[in-house]
């Protein structure tokens, strides 16, 4: 049963992150998730100072708030300072991460407090954190319910807001011309990315979250030019990565999160090599013989 909960948790994170990652790739902002994983450190420190507690909930609330601030600053530097998106991302997360380190050294130097306390979780521990009702009913791991609810919200966002996300992603100038607010959809997407990454960090760790934000959507991007198909393939590759990664980790007695990331990378490599028409091997076979 433990294997089921671990695979289910990995799949929920993979699909949630992958759906958002599709839009990040198309908007050329795919490293926002990595930026958030570093930039939320000041939020964790401030949450500790305000709550005087290292409980998970206030830490996650502080991290989520700074995640939203991170996306706002990235957009500010990108649009107002006219920096390239990668430069805006790099400046934002290094600056906020440095502020977090300074705050720790000034106010929490004697406390075991860093982002590993909250953000670098271990997916193997998911079956241990059970939700037990007052009546003694075992509802399963708490994380599964949280991530399941998060996925339902993201599915509702993508379904209801599909047209808005699509047109502002592919043709923002046309969207603005017909009265669709590109800023609204951008900040809505970035807020969803921030909340999703922070909620997922605690359970599966930052590395796996970033991997699922990038690799399954990138794999799907190589195989199709249609957004609905890209979203479906991303979900499929994410689930395959979670399942394959768990059994790979069990076979080699290694890190589950690391193995899931490796399987995702192998699927991406397969797409690069064998994708129709443009794959490496396919292109080589079509070259004329000399």
Secondary structure by P-SEA (a helix, b strand, c coil): caaaaaaaaaaaaaaaaaaaaaaaaaacccaaaaaaaccaaaaaaaaaaaaccccaaaaaaaaaaaaaaaaaaaaaaaccccccaaaaaaaaaaaaaaaaaaaaaccccccccccccccccccccccccccccccccccccaaaaaaaaaaaaaaaaaaaaaaaaaaaaccaaaaaaacccaaaaaaaaaaaaaaaaaaacccccaaaaaaaaccaaaaaaaccccaaaaaaaaaaaaaaaaaaaaaaaaaacccaaaaaaaaaaaaaaaaacccccccaaaaaaacccc
